[in-house]
């Protein structure tokens, strides 16, 4: 089974939409701020999302004979190490870059929300339990008036 990392498409899509609808101001026009947005978009896709996919692949997506249980704690720690970087960055901030929401916030919040539904062993803490700033960030992002449903809600609606 060959899969394409989700982040490559999601980042391209949000950038496309932000450029198509500049009046929404989800992508800064200044070079430095734009570089910071790109930094956090790539960080979310590469450093946060990939370990989550590794966990999901080896807990439920791959057929049982292809699952490597030893990969799960490694991917878990990879995620936690990188989430700690973002947790520190969010100290005193509402948004990843500047004072307004950007596409980097949308991608980061959605990616972090994935951590709430990635399969986990029953005796392990949830991935975001000790990351209070990130949990607050996710809550703020999903309280926005036109926010998409939380990932768990979206999955539940598919089962109906």
N, C-alpha and C positions, 0 to 999 in steps of 0.2 A: 504494500500500500504506500503510495507516494502522496504526501500532503504538502500543500503550500502553506507557509506560515501565515496566519490570519493577519498579522500586523502589516505585512507588505501591502495588502489590499486596503485595509482600513485607513492607514496613513495616507495613501494615495487618494482615496475617496474624500477624506476630510479636507485635504489640501485643495483638491479640485473644487469642492463645493465652496470653500472659503474664498477662493479666487474668482469663482463664478458669481458669487454674491458678496462683493466687497462692502456693500452698504451695511452688512451685519457686523462688520468690524471684528471678525473672529481670527483674523490674521493681521498682525501689525504691519505697518508700512515701513517703519524704520529698520535699517539693516541689522543693527545690534539686537533689537527685540525679535526680529524675524529669525535670526540665528539662534536665539534662546528658545524660541518655539520649536525650531527644528531639532535642537538638542534634546528637548524633553519628549518630542514625538518619537525620535529614534530610541531614546532611553526606554520609553514605555514598551515599544515593540520588541526591542532586542533584549533588554535586561529584566523586564518584568514579565512580559507575555511568554517568552520562550520557556522559562522554567515552569510556568503554569501548564503549558501544553505538554511538556515532558511528563509532568505529574499525571495529567489526564490520559495521555497515551498509555502510560504504564500501569494505570489503575483501571481504566475502562475502555479506552478506544481500541487499543491493539487486541487481537485475539489472545486469549490466555497464554498460549504457547510462546508468544513473542514478548510478553511483558517481562520486564526486568525489575524486580522489586527493589534491588539495590539502587536503582536510579532515582527512586522516589525521595528518599531523605537527602540525596545530593541536590536534586532539583529544588526541593523545599528550602534548603539552606541557601542555595543560589538566589532564590526569590527573596528570602528574608534579608539577605545581605544588601541586595539592591533596593528593596523597599525601605531599609533603614537610611539609605542615602536620600531618598525622596522625603522620608519623614523629617530628616534634619533640614532639608531645603524648605519645607513648608512651615518651619518655625516662624511665626509672625506674619505669615502670608495667607491670603485668601485664594490666590491663584498662582499658577506656576510661574507666569511671566507678567510682570507689571500689575496694574490695578484693575484689569478687566479680563473677563473670561476669553480664552482663545481655544483654538482647535486642540492645542496641547492638553488643556484641561479636560476636554471631552474624551480624548483617547486615554489619558491617564486614569480618569474616573472609571471608564468602562473596563479598562484592563484590571484595575484594582478590584472592581466589582466581580470580575472573574474569580478572584481569589476566594470569594465567599461561596462559590458553588463547585470549585474543583474538589473532586473526591479526596477524602482524607481518612486516615485511620481514626477509629472512634476514640482512642486514648490520646490523641494528639490535640494540641490547642489549634484553634482556627488560625489561619495564616496572618490575619490582621488583628488578632486579639490585643497585642501589646503596642499597636501602632495607632495611638489615639488621634494624632493629627491627620493621618490618612483616612481613618474612619470618619472623622469630621468633614474632611474634604469631600469624600464620596457622598455623604449625607447632603451637604450643601449643593453639590452638583445635581443630585437627583431631585432636590426640592425646587429646582428652576421650573418656571411655569410650563415650558414646552419640552421638558426632559423626557427621554424615552423611558419605558418601564425598566425596572431593575432586571438584571439577567435572570435571577431566580423566578421573577414574575413572568418574564417572557417564556422561559422553559415550561412553567406551569400552564400557561395559556396554550402551548402546543399540545399538551397532553389532554386538553378538554375536548 
